[in-house]
Amino acid sequence: MSYATAVASLLALGHELAATPAHKFDLANMRALLEALGHPERRFASVLIAGTNGKGSTAAALAAILGAAGHRAGLYTSPHLERVNERIVVGGEEIADEDFAAVHDGVEQAAARLVAAGALPWHPSFFEMLTAMAFEHFAAAAVEIAVLEVGMGGRLDATNVVEPRVAVITDIALDHQKYLGSTITEIAREKAGIIRPGGVVVTLPQHPEANDVIGNTILERGARGVSAVEYVPPVSPGAEAGGVRRRYPLRVMGEEIVVESPLVGRHQLRNLALAVGAAVELDAQGLTVSARQIERGLRATRWRGRFQIIPAAAGRPEMVLDAAHNPAGAWALRAALSEHAGARPVTLVFGAMRDKAIGEMAEVLFPVAANVIATQAQNPRSATPEDVRQAAARVSADILLEPGVRAALSRACQLAGPGGLVVIAGSIYIIGEAIQAIESLRD
């Protein structure tokens, strides 16, 4: 099977959230698939990271730390920006096309046999297939440890079949209410589903309802909670190079290091703290990591599409890309912009999926922009520009409509002028198409 055929086969399964009601999330099917594959997930250690916002940044930072410590680490994240290969990474390198095709072929054959034998009631979903493929690739690549980002929720997510050395729970907010519950308490219960009896969970104080659920789950399961509070700087650190890099001292493992991370925004301080806390816990468990290696790993962290700054060039204004896809993410973006934009007028390009809280995000982000352009990604779940305008009816902003990201970006550059700031936000699918459009503008 070719790479193109493998990708097409996966995409034909449809988006995870588009599954019919009969195809409910159920770990039994995932476990059956992994048993048929010889349980690749048991051939490496793992860290499992759940949360509403920040889990991808935390995962990327932890994987970078482990790499700096000399460990062969896998990284599994979702969704992707441009190519599905981005989700499966070993040692900082995305899975090669030929390896992707080969591992897909093996997992697809196992799934087909199980369905034919009646051992599976239906074909595994897009996310179940990709998760099994990641496990197969990590096992074949002989990784020591894999850092796994939960796709959605936690309790019934396909990644939750592993027995993690450490669980990490990032900030919890309202998102995916249709699937996870309509309150912070209900959503937190799903996220806390990654906590194992007698296991270890690294977290930070957050919303009181989430704190209660996490704390009670730790007690009920006899787990050990590890707070990463000591790794959050007590004061807001200074910014360098126009806010591209943040630098502050931090005491870790009895040594003082200097955190110098490309991840921008005050919210990232919490994500980095969680990554440090997880790394310290792994060291205590025998997977050696030093303070200096933590320092180097944080400096090497890369996570595209999260307050990613594209410098101005050839008459084109500076751009910021941020996958703020829920109200909490929108507030984090707004706070970061308050530090970064200065007196420059902001032109906002915004697009989101139909199932998101578009009106609430608009109320947070649109008032800080001089110009707002609503657009949509080439995804069947995308809200149309008119949908965005209607959802934002309570915001007193003149919203311009553009049917595609490329056209929206060109119009934004014209409106902003060389001295303005263009911000692209709302959905990771919008960010992915914007990156491709920006590359074409450079050519």
C-alpha positions as CSV (number, residue, x, y, z in Angstrom):
1,M,0.0,0.0,0.0
2,S,1.4,3.4,-0.9
3,Y,1.5,6.4,1.5
4,A,-1.2,8.3,-0.5
5,T,-3.5,5.2,-0.3
6,A,-2.8,4.8,3.4
7,V,-3.8,8.4,4.1
8,A,-6.8,8.2,1.9
9,S,-7.9,5.0,3.7
10,L,-7.7,6.7,7.1
11,L,-9.5,9.8,5.9
12,A,-12.3,7.7,4.5
13,L,-13.1,6.6,8.1
14,G,-14.3,10.1,8.8
15,H,-13.6,12.4,11.7
16,E,-13.7,10.8,15.2
17,L,-16.4,13.2,16.3
18,A,-18.6,12.3,13.3
19,A,-19.1,8.7,14.4
20,T,-22.7,7.4,14.5
21,P,-24.3,7.1,18.0
22,A,-23.9,3.3,17.7
23,H,-20.1,3.6,17.5
24,K,-19.6,4.7,21.1
25,F,-16.2,5.2,22.6
26,D,-15.1,1.9,24.1
27,L,-11.7,0.7,25.1
28,A,-12.6,-2.9,24.6
29,N,-12.3,-2.6,20.9
30,M,-9.0,-0.8,21.1
31,R,-7.6,-3.6,23.4
32,A,-8.8,-6.3,21.0
33,L,-6.9,-4.6,18.2
34,L,-3.7,-4.2,20.2
35,E,-3.9,-7.9,21.3
36,A,-4.1,-8.9,17.7
37,L,-1.0,-6.8,17.1
38,G,0.9,-8.4,19.9
39,H,0.4,-5.5,22.4
40,P,3.0,-3.1,21.1
41,E,2.0,-0.6,23.8
42,R,3.6,-2.8,26.4
43,R,7.1,-2.6,24.8
44,F,7.9,0.9,26.0
45,A,7.2,3.1,29.0
46,S,4.8,6.0,28.7
47,V,3.5,9.3,30.0
48,L,-0.2,10.0,29.4
49,I,-1.3,13.7,29.2
50,A,-4.9,14.8,29.4
51,G,-6.6,18.2,29.8
52,T,-8.5,20.7,27.8
53,N,-5.8,23.3,27.0
54,G,-2.1,22.9,27.0
55,K,-1.7,19.2,26.8
56,G,0.1,19.4,23.4
57,S,2.5,22.0,24.5
58,T,3.2,20.0,27.7
59,A,3.8,16.9,25.7
60,A,6.1,18.6,23.3
61,A,8.2,20.1,26.1
62,L,8.4,16.8,28.0
63,A,9.5,15.0,24.8
64,A,12.2,17.6,24.2
65,I,13.5,17.2,27.8
66,L,13.7,13.5,27.4
67,G,15.5,13.8,24.1
68,A,18.0,16.3,25.7
69,A,18.5,13.7,28.4
70,G,19.6,11.2,25.8
71,H,16.5,9.0,25.8
72,R,14.9,7.7,22.7
73,A,11.4,9.2,23.1
74,G,8.2,8.9,21.1
75,L,5.7,11.7,20.9
76,Y,2.0,11.2,19.9
77,T,-0.2,14.3,19.5
78,S,-3.3,15.4,17.7
79,P,-4.6,16.9,15.6
80,H,-2.1,17.8,12.9
81,L,-1.5,21.1,11.1
82,E,-0.5,20.0,7.6
83,R,0.3,16.3,7.4
84,V,-0.9,13.4,9.5
85,N,2.7,12.3,10.0
86,E,3.2,15.1,12.4
87,R,1.2,13.1,15.0
88,I,3.8,10.3,15.3
89,V,7.3,11.4,16.1
90,V,10.4,9.6,17.3
91,G,13.5,11.5,18.4
92,G,12.2,14.7,17.0
93,E,11.6,13.1,13.5
94,E,8.1,12.6,12.1
95,I,7.4,9.1,10.8
96,A,8.6,8.7,7.2
97,D,6.0,8.2,4.5
98,E,7.2,4.7,3.7
99,D,7.0,3.7,7.4
100,F,3.6,5.3,7.7
101,A,2.3,3.2,4.8
102,A,3.9,0.0,6.1
103,V,2.6,0.3,9.6
104,H,-0.9,1.3,8.4
105,D,-0.9,-1.8,6.2
106,G,-0.2,-4.0,9.2
107,V,-2.8,-2.4,11.4
108,E,-5.4,-2.4,8.6
109,Q,-4.9,-6.1,8.0
110,A,-5.3,-6.9,11.7
111,A,-8.4,-4.8,11.9
112,A,-9.9,-6.5,8.8
113,R,-9.3,-9.9,10.2
114,L,-10.9,-9.0,13.5
115,V,-14.0,-7.6,11.8
116,A,-14.3,-10.6,9.5
117,A,-14.1,-13.0,12.5
118,G,-16.7,-11.0,14.5
119,A,-14.1,-10.1,17.1
120,L,-14.7,-6.4,16.4
121,P,-18.3,-5.1,15.8
122,W,-17.0,-2.5,13.3
123,H,-13.8,-1.1,11.8
124,P,-11.7,0.9,14.2
125,S,-12.1,4.6,14.0
126,F,-9.6,7.1,12.5
127,F,-8.2,7.9,15.9
128,E,-8.1,4.3,17.0
129,M,-6.2,3.3,13.8
130,L,-3.7,6.2,14.2
131,T,-3.1,5.4,17.9
132,A,-2.5,1.7,17.1
133,M,-0.1,2.8,14.3
134,A,1.8,5.1,16.7
135,F,2.2,2.2,19.2
136,E,3.4,-0.1,16.5
137,H,5.9,2.5,15.2
138,F,7.2,3.3,18.7
139,A,7.7,-0.4,19.4
140,A,9.5,-1.0,16.1
141,A,11.7,2.0,16.7
142,A,12.6,0.7,20.2
143,V,11.7,3.9,22.0
144,E,12.4,3.9,25.7
145,I,9.4,6.0,26.5
146,A,6.5,7.6,24.7
147,V,4.8,10.8,25.6
148,L,1.1,10.4,24.6
149,E,-1.4,13.3,24.3
150,V,-5.0,12.2,24.9
151,G,-7.2,12.9,21.9
152,M,-10.4,13.8,23.8
153,G,-11.5,13.3,27.3
154,G,-9.3,10.6,28.9
155,R,-11.4,7.8,30.4
156,L,-12.5,6.3,27.1
157,D,-9.8,7.7,24.8
158,A,-7.9,5.2,22.7
159,T,-4.6,6.3,24.3
160,N,-5.9,5.2,27.8
161,V,-5.0,1.5,27.2
162,V,-1.4,2.1,28.3
163,E,-0.2,1.8,31.9
164,P,1.7,5.1,32.2
165,R,4.6,5.7,34.5
166,V,3.2,9.2,35.0
167,A,-0.2,10.8,34.2
168,V,-0.4,14.5,33.7
169,I,-3.5,16.7,33.8
170,T,-3.3,20.1,32.3
171,D,-5.9,22.9,32.7
172,I,-9.5,21.8,32.3
173,A,-12.2,24.0,30.8
174,L,-15.5,23.6,28.9
175,D,-15.0,22.0,25.5
176,H,-16.5,19.0,23.7
177,Q,-19.5,19.2,26.0
178,K,-21.6,17.0,23.6
179,Y,-19.3,14.1,24.4
180,L,-17.7,14.9,27.8
181,G,-20.5,16.7,29.8
182,S,-21.8,20.2,30.2
183,T,-20.0,21.1,33.4
184,I,-16.4,21.4,34.6
185,T,-17.1,18.6,37.1
186,E,-18.3,16.2,34.4
187,I,-15.4,17.0,32.0
188,A,-12.9,16.7,34.9
189,R,-14.2,13.2,35.6
190,E,-13.4,12.1,32.1
191,K,-9.9,13.7,32.2
192,A,-9.2,12.1,35.6
193,G,-9.9,8.7,34.0
194,I,-6.2,8.5,33.2
195,I,-5.3,8.3,36.9
196,R,-4.3,4.7,37.7
197,P,-4.8,2.9,41.1
198,G,-1.5,3.4,43.0
199,G,-0.3,5.6,40.1
200,V,1.3,9.0,39.9
201,V,-0.4,12.2,38.5
202,V,1.3,15.5,38.0
203,T,-1.0,18.5,38.0
204,L,-1.5,22.2,39.1
205,P,-4.2,23.9,41.1
206,Q,-6.9,25.1,38.7
207,H,-10.7,25.5,38.6
208,P,-12.2,24.5,42.0
209,E,-14.5,22.0,40.5
210,A,-11.7,20.3,38.6
211,N,-9.5,20.4,41.7
212,D,-12.2,18.5,43.7
213,V,-12.6,15.8,41.0
214,I,-8.9,15.3,40.6
215,G,-8.2,15.3,44.4
216,N,-11.1,12.8,45.1
217,T,-10.0,10.5,42.3
218,I,-6.4,10.5,43.7
219,L,-7.8,9.5,47.1
220,E,-10.2,6.9,45.8
221,R,-7.6,5.2,43.7
222,G,-4.8,5.4,46.2
223,A,-2.7,7.4,43.7
224,R,0.0,9.9,44.5
225,G,-0.6,13.5,43.4
226,V,2.5,15.6,42.5
227,S,2.1,19.4,42.4
228,A,4.1,21.3,39.8
229,V,3.6,24.6,41.7
230,E,7.3,24.9,42.6
231,Y,8.1,25.0,38.9
232,V,5.8,27.9,38.0
233,P,7.8,31.2,38.3
234,P,6.5,33.5,41.1
235,V,6.6,36.6,38.9
236,S,5.9,37.2,35.3
237,P,9.2,36.6,33.5
238,G,10.6,39.1,31.0
239,A,10.3,38.7,27.3
240,E,13.1,38.9,24.8
241,A,13.2,39.4,21.0
242,G,9.7,40.9,20.8
243,G,8.2,38.3,23.0
244,V,9.5,35.3,21.0
245,R,11.4,33.9,24.0
246,R,10.8,34.0,27.7
247,R,13.6,33.7,30.2
248,Y,13.5,33.2,34.0
249,P,15.5,31.4,36.7
250,L,14.1,28.2,38.2
251,R,15.3,25.9,40.9
252,V,15.1,22.2,39.9
253,M,16.6,19.2,41.6
254,G,18.5,21.5,43.9
255,E,20.1,23.4,41.1
256,E,19.2,26.8,39.5
257,I,18.6,26.7,35.8
258,V,17.5,29.3,33.4
259,V,14.3,28.5,31.5
260,E,14.5,30.0,28.0
261,S,11.5,28.8,26.0
262,P,10.2,29.7,22.5
263,L,6.7,29.1,23.8
264,V,5.0,32.5,24.3
265,G,2.2,33.4,26.7
266,R,1.7,33.3,30.4
267,H,-0.4,30.2,30.1
268,Q,2.7,28.4,28.8
269,L,4.4,28.9,32.1
270,R,2.0,26.3,33.6
271,N,2.5,23.9,30.7
272,L,6.3,24.1,31.1
273,A,6.0,23.6,34.8
274,L,3.9,20.4,34.3
275,A,6.6,19.1,31.8
276,V,9.3,19.8,34.4
277,G,7.3,18.1,37.1
278,A,6.8,15.0,35.0
279,A,10.5,14.9,34.1
280,V,11.5,15.2,37.8
281,E,9.1,12.4,38.6
282,L,10.5,10.2,35.8
283,D,14.0,10.8,37.1
284,A,12.9,9.6,40.6
285,Q,11.6,6.5,38.9
286,G,15.0,5.7,37.3
287,L,14.7,7.3,33.9
288,T,17.6,9.6,34.4
289,V,17.1,13.3,33.7
290,S,19.3,16.1,35.1
291,A,18.5,19.8,35.8
292,R,20.7,20.9,33.0
293,Q,19.0,18.5,30.5
294,I,15.7,20.0,31.6
295,E,17.1,23.4,30.8
296,R,18.3,22.3,27.3
297,G,15.1,20.5,26.5
298,L,12.9,23.5,27.3
299,R,15.1,25.7,25.1
300,A,14.7,23.2,22.3
301,T,10.9,22.8,22.5
302,R,9.0,23.5,19.3
303,W,5.3,23.5,19.0
304,R,3.9,25.1,15.9
305,G,0.6,27.0,15.8
306,R,0.6,28.0,19.5
307,F,1.3,31.7,19.5
308,Q,3.7,31.1,16.7
309,I,5.2,34.3,15.5
310,I,6.0,34.8,11.7
311,P,8.2,37.9,11.4
312,A,7.3,40.7,9.0
313,A,9.0,40.5,5.6
314,A,8.9,42.3,2.3
315,G,6.1,44.7,3.1
316,R,4.1,41.9,4.8
317,P,3.2,42.5,8.5
318,E,4.1,40.3,11.4
319,M,1.7,37.4,12.0
320,V,0.7,35.4,15.0
321,L,-0.8,31.9,14.6
322,D,-2.6,30.5,17.6
323,A,-5.0,27.5,17.7
324,A,-7.3,29.0,20.3
325,H,-10.3,26.7,19.8
326,N,-12.4,27.3,23.0
327,P,-13.1,30.2,25.3
328,A,-10.3,29.4,27.7
329,G,-7.8,29.3,24.8
330,A,-9.2,32.6,23.5
331,W,-8.6,34.3,26.9
332,A,-5.0,32.9,26.9
333,L,-4.5,34.3,23.4
334,R,-5.9,37.7,24.4
335,A,-3.6,37.9,27.4
336,A,-0.6,37.1,25.3
337,L,-1.6,39.6,22.7
338,S,-1.9,42.3,25.4
339,E,1.8,41.9,26.0
340,H,3.0,41.3,22.4
341,A,0.9,43.6,20.2
342,G,1.8,46.9,21.9
343,A,0.2,49.8,20.2
344,R,0.0,48.0,16.8
345,P,-3.5,47.6,15.4
346,V,-4.6,43.9,15.2
347,T,-6.3,42.4,12.2
348,L,-7.9,39.1,13.2
349,V,-8.5,36.2,10.9
350,F,-10.9,33.8,12.6
351,G,-12.5,30.5,11.8
352,A,-13.8,27.6,13.9
353,M,-15.6,24.3,13.9
354,R,-19.4,24.4,14.1
355,D,-19.5,22.5,17.4
356,K,-17.3,25.1,19.2
357,A,-18.4,28.0,21.4
358,I,-18.0,30.6,18.6
359,G,-20.0,33.3,20.2
360,E,-18.1,33.2,23.5
361,M,-14.7,33.2,21.6
362,A,-15.9,36.1,19.6
363,E,-16.8,38.1,22.7
364,V,-13.2,37.5,24.0
365,L,-11.2,38.1,20.8
366,F,-13.1,40.4,18.5
367,P,-13.1,43.5,20.7
368,V,-9.2,43.7,20.7
369,A,-9.1,43.7,16.9
370,A,-9.3,46.7,14.6
371,N,-10.5,44.4,11.8
372,V,-12.1,41.0,11.9
373,I,-12.2,38.6,9.0
374,A,-14.3,35.4,9.3
375,T,-13.3,32.5,7.2
376,Q,-13.5,28.7,7.1
377,A,-11.2,25.8,6.7
378,Q,-11.6,23.0,4.1
379,N,-13.2,20.7,6.6
380,P,-16.8,19.5,6.6
381,R,-17.1,20.4,10.3
382,S,-16.2,24.1,9.7
383,A,-18.6,26.9,10.5
384,T,-19.1,29.1,7.5
385,P,-18.1,32.8,7.7
386,E,-21.8,33.7,7.9
387,D,-22.2,31.2,10.8
388,V,-19.4,33.1,12.6
389,R,-21.0,36.4,12.0
390,Q,-24.3,35.3,13.3
391,A,-22.8,33.6,16.4
392,A,-20.9,36.9,17.1
393,A,-24.1,39.0,16.8
394,R,-23.6,40.4,20.3
395,V,-20.2,41.8,19.5
396,S,-20.1,45.3,18.1
397,A,-17.6,44.5,15.3
398,D,-17.7,45.0,11.6
399,I,-17.0,41.4,10.5
400,L,-15.7,40.9,7.0
401,L,-16.3,37.6,5.2
402,E,-13.9,35.5,3.1
403,P,-14.7,32.0,2.0
404,G,-11.2,30.6,2.2
405,V,-8.1,31.0,4.4
406,R,-5.8,32.1,1.6
407,A,-8.1,34.9,0.5
408,A,-8.7,35.9,4.2
409,L,-4.9,36.1,4.8
410,S,-4.3,38.3,1.7
411,R,-7.0,40.7,2.7
412,A,-5.8,40.8,6.3
413,C,-2.3,41.8,5.1
414,Q,-3.7,44.6,3.0
415,L,-5.8,45.9,5.9
416,A,-3.0,45.7,8.5
417,G,-0.3,47.3,6.4
418,P,3.4,46.7,7.0
419,G,3.2,48.1,10.6
420,G,0.2,46.2,11.8
421,L,-0.2,42.7,13.3
422,V,-2.2,39.9,11.7
423,V,-3.5,37.2,14.1
424,I,-4.9,33.9,12.8
425,A,-6.9,32.0,15.3
426,G,-9.9,29.8,16.2
427,S,-9.1,26.3,14.9
428,I,-6.0,24.2,14.3
429,Y,-7.4,23.5,10.8
430,I,-7.4,27.2,10.0
431,I,-3.8,27.4,11.3
432,G,-2.7,24.6,9.1
433,E,-4.1,26.2,6.0
434,A,-2.6,29.5,7.0
435,I,0.8,28.0,7.3
436,Q,0.6,26.7,3.7
437,A,-0.7,30.1,2.5
438,I,2.1,32.0,4.2
439,E,4.6,29.6,2.6
440,S,3.1,30.5,-0.8
441,L,3.4,34.2,0.0
442,R,7.1,33.7,0.6
443,D,7.7,32.2,-2.8
